[in-house]
Amino acid sequence: YGSPTCVITGRGNIINDNGTSFSSPLIAGMVACLWQALPQKTAKQIMKLVRLAGNNQHHPDNVFGYGVPDFWKAYQTGKAIK
């Protein structure tokens, strides 16, 4: 089960909906934005930043993985690491 989030319908309307099928496109878009903000980072570095910013990073598992990433935290960490 997913958490409600804002999505755009096929007709261009913004609605609140839920479902795990939204997770991949939303995370992919956020990762793209993070990489655009930190263009000097490699793909592996971006992946590590996202994992470290997860709310389950200390105990990743097969159900929740690394958890919900905090992309502001990932960005701040990425800016601090040269």
Phi, psi and omega in degrees: 000141180258173175261146180303137178213159178279129178224162179257130179283172177299337179267003177090008178272146176264126180226162169269130179212170177220165180146144182290343179292344177279342188297314183297310180296324180292315180293319178300319178295319179292322177296319178298318178295319179297315180294324177296324179284337181233062188295343180282348181279149176276169177301318180296322178293320178297315179301318180295319178300318180294317178298315181294338181270000180288147181282001176234025187298330183281339181220060180300146181219182183278352180264308184252357181058229178272001178089193180278121182282143174262101187290334175294317177298317179300317179296312181299318178296316180297323178291326183283332181267122180271000000 
